[in-house]
Amino acid sequence: MPQYKKYGRGNLKPTPNSYIKRDYRRAVGAADFSTFQVKVKETDLLIMASADVHGPACDLVRQYRNQLENYINHNPSFQSSLRPLSLDRLAPPIVKDMLKASAVAGVGPMAAVAGAVAEYVGNGLLAEVGIDEVVVENGGDIFLHRREDCRIAIFAGPSPLSNKVGVKVKAEAMPMGVCTSSASVGHSLSFGTADAVTVLAASTVLADAAATRLGNEVGIDSPLSQALDAAQEISGIRGVVVIRGEEIGAWGEIELVDLT
């Protein structure tokens, strides 16, 4: 069952299977990791890895950006559509995954672009470079592959709950995507009013698309339960946390931690 409640400032009491928050550039503590930034045009990644793989990471970002840019040049609706498009069996794998995730979530394919780049770069580093742990953060959308449990803070902009709640992702659950949509933070398009809608899924691509869809469900006058109910209809997601002002609610496999 979804859980939701309104908390006053300074009165945060996490409940089992409830909340989660997302962090922006300080999401995962990894002091023993090599940490670096990769910027290619609009893409801006923060990568934490068990070795210095800056060069290969840059190559992977360029590779996947080229695939996306070339596909958009021949299929401009892929970039502009706010609704799912037909699957294209001739498209590159990253494009196919975005098309599939958008169809499941009921949004346009570009709603999944940040999560897709994070996941493909992360998996590419694991497979091609031979590292065994990596975290890739792309505008708050995170691909996690670690051998130990992680705590991730949820950044919710002006909400008094921002950075005060975190979600634990257990090592045995990884790889895991942790993606957030917000109507008050960042440049991503949202038709809702949530300060943060954070989704967990084994696919970071799906988590990103689902976060956008569920963020759209949080209207000015609608209860948080509307988004939590909608989350249960999206196949493949593990859990969701919704924050709007002093309200917070969650559904699914969510283990919250108090970060105050």
N, C-alpha and C positions, 0 to 999 in steps of 0.2 A: 504494500500500500504506500502511496506517496505520503510524505511527511512535510508539513509546512507550519511555520509559526512566525510571529512577529516579535522581534527582540528589541529592547531598548538599548541605548548606548551603555557600554560597560556591563552588559548583562548577558554575555554570550555563554550559552551552555550547550555544547555540542551533544547531539543525540545519536545513538547508533543508527547506521544506514540512512543518514540524512544529508549532510552538507558537503560542499567542496568549493574550493576557490582556486583561482588561477593566478600565477605570478607572471610579471613581465620583466624578464631579464634578471631575476633573482630567484627563479622558480625552484631550482634544485641545488642543494648544497653538495658540492663535489670538490672539496679543497685539494684532493690528491689527483685531480684530473688536469689535463691540458685544456685550457679554456681560451677560445679565440672567436673572432667575428669574421664572417664571410659576407661581403657585399658585392653584388653583381646587379647593376641597374636598380630595379625596385626591390629586389630580393635582399633581405638583411637577416642573416642567421647568426644566432649565438650557439656555438657548438662546444660541448664538453665531452672529451674522449679520453680513453686510457692511454693514448699516445698522441704526439703532435702530428696531426694529419691535415694541416691547413691546405697544403698544395692539392692533394687528392680531393678534398672537400670543394675547393674552388672549381676544379675540373668537373665534378659531378653537378654542381649548381649550373654551370654553363651548359652542360649536356642536356639537363632536363629543361632549362629555360629555352634552349634552342628547339627542343621538341615541341614545347607548348607554343612558342612564337610561330613556328612554321605551320603548326596545325591551325592556329587562329588565322594566319594569313590566308589559308585556303578555306577556312570555315569560320567566318566572322561571328556567326550566331553563337558559337561556343563561348565567346567572351561576353556577349551582350544579353543572352537569354537569362531570364529570371525563373524559367521553368525547365524541367528535365528535357533533354533531347534524346533522340533515338540512339541506341548503341551503334558504334562504328567498329566493326571487326577488323578494319584495316588501320585503325589508329594506333599510335604508340601505347605501350602499357600504362603509362601515367595518365594519358588521356582516357583510356578505357576505364581505369579505376575511378576517375572523377565523374565520368558519365554514369557508371553504375551507382556510385554513392549518391549522386544528385537524384537519381531515379528513386532510390530507397527513401531518401529524406524529403523529396518533393520540392527541390529548389534547383536553381540554375547550376551548371557544372563549375563555374568559377567560384562558387561558395566553398569549394573544397580545395582551392589551389594552394593555400598556405600549408594545410595539413599534408597535401600530396607531396609538395617539395620537401617538407621536413622528413616525411617517411622514406621517400625515395633516396634522399641524400644519406639518411641514417642507415638504411639497409645496404646502400652501396658501399659505405665505409666498412660496415661489418663484413660484407662478402668479398670486396675487392682489396681491401687494405689489410684485413686480418685482425683488426682490433676486436676485443670481446665486450666492450661497454661503450655506449655512446648516448648522449642526449642532444637532440637538435630542437632548438626553439626558434620559431618563425612567427614573429608578431603575436606571441602569446599562445600559439598552437605548438604543442610539444610532442615529439616522438621520443619515447623512453625505452632504453634497452640496458638494464643494469642487473648486476648479480646480487644486489641488496635492496632492501625496502627503501622507498623514497617518500619524502613529504613534499607536497607542492602547495604553495600558498595560492589563494584565489584573489586576483586583483579585480576589484569591482568599482574602480573610479571613485566617485563622490560618496558611495555608500559608507556608513560608519562601520560596516562589517568588512570593509576592504582590508586584505592582508591580516585579518584576525582569525580566519578559518583556513584550515588546510585539509588536503585529502592525502591519505596514505595509499601508495600503490605498492603492493607486495611484489617481491622479486619473482615469485612463481607465476604472477599474472602478466609479466612482461614477455614480449614487447607490448606496449600500451600507448595509445594516443590519448592525450588530454588537451582538449581544444575548447576555446571560449569565444562566444559572441557577445558584444556589448553595444548598447545604444548610446552609451555615454562616454565611451573610450575608444580611441582608434578611428581608422578611416573606413573600416568595412561597412557595407550597407546593411542596415537593420531596420525593419519596419515595426519593431517593438519598443518597449520602454525599460527593459531590464538593464541593470548595471552589469550583470554577468550571468551568462548561461554557460555552464561548463559541462562538457560531455566526455565520458570515458568510453573507449571502444578499442578492441584489438586493432582495428584499422584506423590510423590517424586520418586518412582521407574521409572515412565515414564520420568520424567524430567531428571533423570540421564542418561538413555539410549539415549534420544533425544539429550542431550548435546554432547555425544560422536559422534553420527551420524553427527550432524551439524558441529562439530569441524573438522571432516574429509572432509567436503565440502569446507573448507577454504584453498585452495592451494596457492602456491607461486604467481602464476600469475592470479589466479581467483579473480573476484570482490567479495566484501562482499555480494552483492545481490544474488550470487549463493546460499549461505547458507540461506539467508532470504527467498528466493523463496522455497527452500527445506523445510523450517520450516512449510510452509503453507500446505504441503502434509502430515504432521504427525498429525493424529487425536488425540485430547486430550490436546495438549499443549496450554497454554494461551498466551505466548509471548516469544521472544528471543532477546538477545543483543549480538552482535559480536564486539570484539575489536581486532584489529591487528595493532600494532604500534600506529600511530596517527589517524588511521581510526576507526570509530565506527558507527554501524548501528543497527537498531532494527525493529522488526515487532510484532504486536499483542497488547495485553492489558498491556502496559508498562507505568508506571508513573515514570519519572526520577526525581531525586533530585540532586542538585549541592552540593557536599561535600567539595568544595574548600574554 
